[in-house]
Amino acid sequence: MAEPTQYIFAHKELAELLVKKQGLREGMWTLAFQVGMGNTVAPSPTGGDPVPAVVVSILGVALQKADKEGPMTVDAAKVNPHKK
């Protein structure tokens, strides 16, 4: 059997992993992304002269405190409960 070369995580699954990694046990936490923007010149999609373009880069992934549950939000008490 071939070895896997890629693992893909859903947003909520990534939030759960980060909550556990940080040892968080309370509160609602959501994923947040730190992004940067820059400009460049790129080939024209129509084949003409190069055109100005914007490049958006993902600089980092963060956990951010949330008020309510959402598609990228997890409850730390549920996904990382205190051990009994």
Secondary structure, 3 states (H helix, E strand, C coil): CCCCCCCCCCHHHHHHHHHHHHCCCCCEEEEEEEEEEEEEEECCCCCCCCEEEEEEEEEEEEEEEECCCCCCEEEHHHHCCCCC
